[in-house]
Amino acid sequence: MIVALALAESRGPSSQSLCDLFRHFGIMLNQHSRHVNQILEDTLGVRKCISAFLVFTLQIKRVCPEPLEESGTRAEFCVSDSIDDTCWSAMVTSPPGDTLCVSISSAPDAAIGRYTLTLDQHGYKINLGEFVLLFNPWCPRDSVYMDDEEALKEYVLAQDGIIYMGDHNYQLPMAWDFGQFEEEILDACLRILDVNPKCQKNQAEDCSARRNPIYVTRVISAMINCNDDNGVLMGRWQEPYEGGVKPMLWRSSVGILRQWCRESCSAVRFGQCWVFAAVACSVSRALGIPCRVITNYLSAHDTNQNLVIERYVNEKGEPEKRTRDSIWNFHCWVESWMTRPDLPSGYDGWQASDPTPQEKSEGVFCCGPVSVKAIKQGELSFKYDAGFVFAEVNADVQTIMRLPDGSTRDVISPAIVGQKISTKSVGSDHREDITHLYKYPEGSDEERETFKKAEHLNKLQQHKDVGLDLTIKLGDSLRKGCDFDVFALAKNNTSKNKRCRLLLASRAVSYSGVIGGDCGYKDLLNVDLPPGGERKVPLRLNYNKYADALTQDNLIRLAALLIDYSNGDTVLSVRNVVLDNPEIKIKILGEPKEHRKLAAEITVQNPLPVPISSCCFSLEGANLTGGCDRSVTVTTVEPGQEAKVKVYFTPTHSGLRKLLVDFDSDKLCHVKGFRNVIIGK
């Protein structure tokens, strides 16, 4: 008997060649199938609701210890006259002849995962092989359906993207290789589902629940970190990083997922929030769930669920670790697109989930998915973890000064969490500000109503106005290696003369708020401010002072403290400075075409006043470098001189791709850049 197979559906972009994707079947292949074109070789990948043409009477059985029809892990059906798109069904599609072709359609709510396919003809059974069933966001009956073709290209098919770092005043784009269609990645994603504790506890129940993207997303959130299980990544937020990779060195999910899978599910060391979020995005897209990485600037971590961040400082305005509450310079999570039949109507669409291990949810380090609309409306009782995410973007901040004698004093310190919430725009490398999806405008009637619903009474209180303003201004040339000035600007808005003490301090800081070494300090004991008057106080930050204090994040925390001698009123202003790394210049040599060797000429200038050594360029890109890292080392580079290398690679697919480049050395670290490359056929 001759067996022929093809995939077909009614929507979507035309595909590339699917050669070798269906080796488990050993059958012929229609090379114009859609949306499964990038799933890796050795795997037959099919999205739900797609009709697949197969031979004769069929039995489909989920790879599960005890697949059962009632649990949705087994389906047995015969050929009929037409397709029933509400369940597993089959119909003959070929004209009379020696070859009989049958079209199979999966149930729209079928569990995702690896299936075996069996032909049963009058009791004579033939095992035809295996295939992988994925969520299908192109299918209107699927719970992850998204009716926007351009958005689907971005949130499902795009193998690279942009993650935002830096500061709310200075958002830094970092390119990332999601690589969800690279070799071995789909197998790694399925293994994540198979080794999760819920599957280990009750495999049949877990396999059945995989029809539900809410369940799958929650499993992904728990399994990307290793805190409770054989998860993918171990987190670490400060030195030392011995025995692993510094989080800033990662630029691709591919190596992380491959290493985890090849090393028997041992956690990969080390990740921080953007790495956790990026890997979760790769896994979600590989399984067919539309997904994007989100960055929330000034992100609150509320540990006691009172929607208030208590921030303690000493008499110099420097932070003290008195509580576990914190405000991160930025924090990344993911949003996944799906319906929410478990919630009241109106809460479908983007759902936030967070794989970074911060707090436990139902006894496990995971967070979400929670409807973004529910966060905006203040529905804190909605599943899952609405209160925690609401606090990340809305928590109030109370600053308390602890004096040397042990007493405390309230400090006026305007701080608004949840700023410039960002993601990559659809179809471009521009930043899209989605703050309006999470919260109403500050001070609006809608915001007040939301806070009332959330019982967020602190936010409804008017903060004390002491008539003193304090802000921090920045000078020019905030580049790593340069000396530069920062300024504290104090202003008296009262009708009285004010004599104050003004302190201006600078210290290195990590993006998660961990304070490092001193970078510069000034203390003026007598600052006279007449009514309506102001005073501008400079502080010079020298490279030879801050160089050894900086963390991988290139951040310096500035804190200005103004104390009124007449009444003890204290005002604190805090601002982070992001120091620019030099630009990496990338030039493509030759005409970019698939399967043709290309060269990239990469150049970076040493901006430091000292030589740098142990220099290394690394590059990577989805469908450009075969999912592997290409590295070239360079000897010492003198101040002001350029390091230049030429690196070769061979693209495997046509289309718009991102070539990601990283430069590292002993003193100039984690310099990142990328170049969009259009690969021709």
Disulfide bonds with the S-S distance in Angstrom:
Cys49-Cys139 2.41
